[in-house]
C-alpha cells in the first residue's frame, strides 16, 4: 500500500531550496519510501520494532521521517544537505 507524503513546513522549504540534482535524488528516494517505508529507509538511532522514526539517505541529502503506519503517512521532519 502506498503511503501519503507530508512535510513539516521547514523541511519543505529546505527541499524547495535544494539544487536540482539533489532535489531529484531526494524526490526519488521519498517516492520509494512511500511505497515501502521500512526497506527504503534506515533506523534513526535505536530502532524500535514499530519503525516510526526512520532516516532516508539520497546521496548528499539526509532526511528524518516519521512513519505513520496506521494512517499510512510518511512525514518529512528534517532535511540536511551535505553538498
Secondary structure, 3 states (H helix, E strand, C coil): CCCEEEECHHHHHHHHHCCHHHHHHHHHHHHHHHHCHHHHCEECCCCCCCCCEEEEEECCEEEEEEEECCCCEEEEEEEEECC
